[in-house]
Amino acid sequence: MHEKEAKALLSSENGMNIYRGCTHGCIYCDSRSRCYQMDFPFEDVEVKSNAPKLLEKALRSKRKKCMIGTGAMTDPYMHCEEKLQNMRKCLELIDRYGFGVAVQTKSDRILRDLDLLKKINEKTKAVVQMTLTTYDEELCRIIEPNVCTTGRRFEVLKIMRDNGIPTVVWLDPILPYINDTEENLRGILSYCIEAKVHGIICFGMGMTLRDGNREYFYQKLDEHFPGMKEVYQKKYGLAYEINSDHNGQLMRIFKATCAEHGIESDVNRNFAYLHEFEDKLAGEQISLFDEW
């Protein structure tokens, strides 16, 4: 872990990453890709030491309230967050200035900040997004080794449900020949149904590979799935989009199950929900895209 002062924090769409790199060890992580130009080892997490200060400055300058997103690039609840508590500091600011928040994570460390999420959600909207990829707990420990398993994330979703905090699940990625099965899909969907998630974001049954994360993924395939790397190389070559042969069948099951249980499955509508600011005290809704 190392510290660095950032020049800015919020993106044009009000997303932020308070860390760069990750210690969760997921074998498929796109954030390892060389296109992101991390000039340090991925596990040597870069801490934006002035992130809370930059966030407060940005929130003060906003003409209108909006949703603040985090976790799309780097999970804000990695191991270092236990000590640093930078995410908690940011949530305190979001609450103080009356903004909404959409947090994406794989970690049950988010439960530490349940009190702040509830406070934010009382005034506007706090959405917790959990990534679920693998129903099989043993497989989860292989492909996502340094973070809590899917079963525990399911428990987190239920706790959020019981506290009135809306949730969205990322069903991504699905690894061909590894977890692209009907059993896996139906297992994850059963969790989503019981947890009463608002929506599920799924771009299709597959994954992406590019320079940087491809090499790491293949290294881990050799360690845990001998011979699988050669299968991928022969079938997909250097393709960026790696689609499962079962994509059509699995997507039909996905869409039908979501429709049956009232779960939003349209990607664009899910993103619109994540970006839509709600002023519960005034009874208003403001789209992020209306801010400018």
C-alpha positions as CSV (number, residue, x, y, z in Angstrom):
1,M,0.0,0.0,0.0
2,H,1.2,3.5,-0.8
3,E,-0.3,7.0,-0.7
4,K,-0.6,9.6,-3.4
5,E,-2.4,12.9,-3.5
6,A,-4.9,13.1,-6.3
7,K,-5.6,16.2,-8.4
8,A,-9.3,15.4,-8.7
9,L,-11.8,12.8,-7.5
10,L,-15.2,12.9,-9.2
11,S,-15.6,12.0,-12.8
12,S,-17.9,13.8,-15.2
13,E,-20.7,11.4,-14.2
14,N,-20.0,11.8,-10.5
15,G,-18.2,8.6,-9.9
16,M,-15.2,8.2,-7.7
17,N,-12.5,5.8,-6.8
18,I,-10.7,6.4,-3.6
19,Y,-8.2,3.6,-4.2
20,R,-6.4,2.2,-7.2
21,G,-5.4,-1.5,-7.4
22,C,-7.0,-4.2,-5.3
23,T,-6.2,-7.0,-2.8
24,H,-9.3,-9.2,-3.5
25,G,-7.4,-11.3,-6.0
26,C,-10.3,-12.1,-8.4
27,I,-8.7,-14.0,-11.2
28,Y,-10.7,-12.2,-14.0
29,C,-10.4,-8.6,-12.9
30,D,-10.5,-6.2,-15.8
31,S,-8.9,-3.4,-13.7
32,R,-5.6,-5.2,-14.2
33,S,-5.7,-4.3,-17.8
34,R,-2.7,-2.2,-19.0
35,C,-4.9,0.4,-20.6
36,Y,-5.6,1.8,-17.1
37,Q,-1.9,2.7,-16.9
38,M,-1.2,1.7,-13.3
39,D,2.5,2.1,-12.9
40,F,2.7,-0.1,-9.7
41,P,1.9,-3.7,-8.8
42,F,-1.8,-4.2,-8.7
43,E,-1.9,-5.5,-5.1
44,D,0.2,-2.5,-3.9
45,V,-2.9,-0.4,-3.5
46,E,-2.6,3.3,-4.2
47,V,-4.5,5.3,-1.6
48,K,-5.7,8.7,-2.6
49,S,-4.8,10.3,0.7
50,N,-6.7,13.5,0.0
51,A,-9.9,11.8,-1.3
52,P,-12.2,13.1,1.5
53,K,-10.9,16.6,1.1
54,L,-11.4,16.5,-2.7
55,L,-14.9,15.1,-2.3
56,E,-15.9,17.8,0.2
57,K,-14.7,20.5,-2.2
58,A,-16.6,18.9,-5.1
59,L,-19.8,18.5,-3.1
60,R,-19.7,22.1,-1.9
61,S,-19.4,23.3,-5.5
62,K,-22.4,21.3,-6.9
63,R,-25.3,23.4,-8.0
64,K,-27.7,20.5,-7.6
65,K,-27.7,17.3,-5.5
66,C,-27.0,14.1,-7.3
67,M,-26.0,10.5,-6.8
68,I,-22.3,9.8,-6.1
69,G,-21.1,6.4,-7.4
70,T,-18.1,4.4,-6.3
71,G,-16.7,0.9,-6.8
72,A,-16.9,0.6,-10.6
73,M,-13.1,0.4,-11.0
74,T,-11.8,-0.4,-7.5
75,D,-13.7,-1.9,-4.6
76,P,-13.9,0.7,-1.8
77,Y,-14.1,-2.0,0.9
78,M,-10.7,-3.7,0.5
79,H,-8.6,-4.8,3.4
80,C,-6.9,-1.4,3.8
81,E,-10.3,0.3,4.4
82,E,-10.5,-1.4,7.8
83,K,-7.7,0.8,9.0
84,L,-7.9,3.8,6.9
85,Q,-11.8,4.3,6.9
86,N,-11.6,6.6,3.9
87,M,-14.9,5.2,2.5
88,R,-16.6,5.9,5.8
89,K,-15.2,9.5,5.8
90,C,-16.6,9.9,2.2
91,L,-20.0,8.6,3.3
92,E,-20.1,11.0,6.2
93,L,-19.6,13.9,3.7
94,I,-22.2,12.5,1.3
95,D,-24.6,12.4,4.2
96,R,-23.7,15.8,5.6
97,Y,-24.2,17.5,2.2
98,G,-27.4,15.7,1.4
99,F,-26.3,13.7,-1.7
100,G,-27.2,10.1,-2.6
101,V,-24.8,7.3,-3.1
102,A,-24.5,4.1,-5.1
103,V,-21.8,1.7,-3.8
104,Q,-20.5,-1.3,-5.7
105,T,-18.6,-4.0,-3.7
106,K,-18.0,-7.7,-3.1
107,S,-17.2,-7.2,0.6
108,D,-19.2,-7.6,3.7
109,R,-17.1,-4.8,5.2
110,I,-19.8,-2.5,3.9
111,L,-21.9,-3.6,6.9
112,R,-19.6,-1.4,9.1
113,D,-21.2,1.6,7.4
114,L,-24.8,0.4,7.6
115,D,-25.6,3.3,10.0
116,L,-24.5,5.9,7.4
117,L,-26.2,4.2,4.5
118,K,-29.5,4.2,6.5
119,K,-29.1,7.9,7.2
120,I,-28.5,8.7,3.6
121,N,-31.3,6.5,2.5
122,E,-33.8,8.3,4.8
123,K,-33.2,11.6,3.0
124,T,-32.5,10.4,-0.5
125,K,-31.2,7.1,-1.9
126,A,-28.4,4.8,-0.9
127,V,-28.1,1.8,-3.3
128,V,-25.8,-1.1,-2.5
129,Q,-24.6,-3.1,-5.5
130,M,-23.1,-6.5,-4.9
131,T,-21.3,-8.6,-7.5
132,L,-22.4,-12.2,-7.6
133,T,-20.7,-14.6,-10.1
134,T,-20.6,-18.0,-8.6
135,Y,-23.2,-20.0,-6.6
136,D,-20.7,-22.7,-5.7
137,E,-18.8,-21.6,-2.6
138,E,-15.7,-23.7,-3.3
139,L,-15.5,-22.3,-6.8
140,C,-16.0,-18.8,-5.4
141,R,-13.0,-19.3,-3.1
142,I,-10.9,-20.1,-6.2
143,I,-11.9,-17.3,-8.5
144,E,-12.5,-14.6,-5.9
145,P,-10.0,-15.8,-3.2
146,N,-9.5,-12.8,-0.9
147,V,-13.0,-11.6,-0.3
148,C,-16.1,-13.0,1.3
149,T,-17.9,-15.7,-0.7
150,T,-21.2,-15.4,-2.6
151,G,-23.1,-16.9,0.4
152,R,-21.9,-14.1,2.7
153,R,-22.7,-11.5,0.1
154,F,-26.2,-12.9,0.0
155,E,-26.5,-12.4,3.7
156,V,-25.4,-8.8,3.2
157,L,-28.1,-8.3,0.6
158,K,-30.7,-9.6,3.0
159,I,-29.5,-7.3,5.7
160,M,-29.8,-4.4,3.3
161,R,-33.3,-5.6,2.4
162,D,-34.3,-5.7,6.1
163,N,-33.0,-2.1,6.6
164,G,-34.9,-0.7,3.6
165,I,-31.8,-0.1,1.5
166,P,-32.3,-0.9,-2.2
167,T,-29.8,-3.3,-3.9
168,V,-28.7,-4.1,-7.4
169,V,-26.7,-7.2,-8.3
170,W,-24.0,-7.4,-10.9
171,L,-24.2,-10.8,-12.6
172,D,-20.7,-10.5,-14.1
173,P,-18.5,-12.1,-15.2
174,I,-19.6,-15.6,-16.3
175,L,-16.5,-17.6,-17.2
176,P,-17.0,-20.0,-20.1
177,Y,-16.5,-23.7,-19.2
178,I,-16.2,-22.7,-15.5
179,N,-19.5,-21.2,-14.2
180,D,-21.6,-20.8,-17.3
181,T,-24.1,-23.4,-16.2
182,E,-27.9,-23.3,-15.6
183,E,-27.3,-24.6,-12.1
184,N,-25.0,-21.6,-11.3
185,L,-27.4,-19.1,-12.9
186,R,-30.5,-20.4,-11.1
187,G,-28.6,-20.5,-7.8
188,I,-27.6,-16.8,-8.0
189,L,-31.1,-15.9,-9.2
190,S,-32.6,-17.6,-6.2
191,Y,-30.5,-15.4,-3.9
192,C,-31.6,-12.3,-5.8
193,I,-35.3,-13.3,-5.5
194,E,-35.1,-14.0,-1.7
195,A,-33.1,-10.8,-1.1
196,K,-35.7,-8.8,-3.1
197,V,-33.1,-7.0,-5.2
198,H,-34.3,-4.0,-7.2
199,G,-32.4,-5.1,-10.3
200,I,-29.7,-7.3,-11.9
201,I,-27.1,-5.9,-14.3
202,C,-26.0,-8.5,-16.8
203,F,-24.4,-7.7,-20.1
204,G,-24.5,-11.4,-21.3
205,M,-23.0,-14.7,-20.3
206,G,-19.3,-14.2,-20.7
207,M,-16.4,-12.0,-19.8
208,T,-13.8,-9.7,-21.2
209,L,-10.0,-10.2,-21.7
210,R,-7.4,-7.7,-22.7
211,D,-3.7,-7.1,-22.3
212,G,-2.8,-7.2,-18.6
213,N,-5.8,-9.1,-17.2
214,R,-5.6,-11.8,-19.9
215,E,-2.1,-12.9,-18.8
216,Y,-3.1,-13.0,-15.1
217,F,-6.3,-14.9,-15.8
218,Y,-4.4,-17.5,-17.9
219,Q,-1.8,-17.9,-15.1
220,K,-4.6,-18.6,-12.6
221,L,-6.3,-21.1,-15.1
222,D,-3.0,-23.0,-15.2
223,E,-2.9,-23.1,-11.4
224,H,-6.5,-24.1,-10.8
225,F,-7.9,-25.5,-14.0
226,P,-5.1,-27.3,-15.9
227,G,-5.6,-27.4,-19.6
228,M,-8.3,-24.7,-19.6
229,K,-5.9,-22.0,-20.8
230,E,-5.4,-23.9,-24.0
231,V,-9.1,-24.2,-24.5
232,Y,-9.5,-20.5,-24.2
233,Q,-6.6,-19.7,-26.5
234,K,-7.8,-22.0,-29.2
235,K,-11.4,-20.8,-29.1
236,Y,-11.0,-17.1,-28.4
237,G,-7.5,-16.1,-29.5
238,L,-7.0,-12.5,-28.5
239,A,-10.7,-11.5,-28.5
240,Y,-11.8,-8.9,-26.1
241,E,-15.4,-10.3,-25.7
242,I,-15.4,-13.9,-24.5
243,N,-19.0,-15.2,-24.9
244,S,-20.3,-18.5,-23.5
245,D,-21.7,-21.0,-25.9
246,H,-24.7,-21.2,-23.6
247,N,-25.4,-17.4,-23.8
248,G,-28.7,-17.7,-25.6
249,Q,-30.2,-20.3,-23.3
250,L,-28.9,-18.7,-20.1
251,M,-30.1,-15.2,-21.0
252,R,-33.6,-16.5,-21.7
253,I,-33.7,-18.1,-18.3
254,F,-32.3,-14.8,-16.8
255,K,-34.9,-12.6,-18.5
256,A,-37.8,-14.9,-17.8
257,T,-36.9,-15.3,-14.1
258,C,-36.5,-11.6,-13.6
259,A,-39.8,-10.8,-15.3
260,E,-41.6,-13.4,-13.2
261,H,-40.3,-11.9,-9.9
262,G,-40.4,-8.2,-10.7
263,I,-36.7,-7.7,-10.9
264,E,-35.4,-5.1,-13.3
265,S,-33.2,-6.8,-15.9
266,D,-32.8,-4.0,-18.5
267,V,-29.2,-2.6,-18.2
268,N,-30.1,0.9,-19.2
269,R,-33.0,1.1,-16.8
270,N,-30.8,-0.2,-14.0
271,F,-28.2,2.4,-14.7
272,A,-30.8,5.1,-14.9
273,Y,-32.0,4.0,-11.4
274,L,-28.5,4.2,-10.0
275,H,-28.0,7.7,-11.4
276,E,-31.4,9.1,-10.4
277,F,-31.3,11.3,-7.3
278,E,-34.4,11.2,-5.1
279,D,-35.2,14.0,-2.6
280,K,-37.5,12.1,-0.3
281,L,-38.0,15.1,1.9
282,A,-39.2,17.2,-1.0
283,G,-40.7,14.3,-3.0
284,E,-38.6,15.0,-6.1
285,Q,-36.5,12.9,-8.4
286,I,-33.6,14.4,-10.4
287,S,-31.6,12.6,-13.0
288,L,-27.9,12.8,-12.9
289,F,-28.0,13.8,-16.6
290,D,-30.2,16.8,-15.8
291,E,-27.5,18.4,-13.6
292,W,-25.7,20.1,-16.3
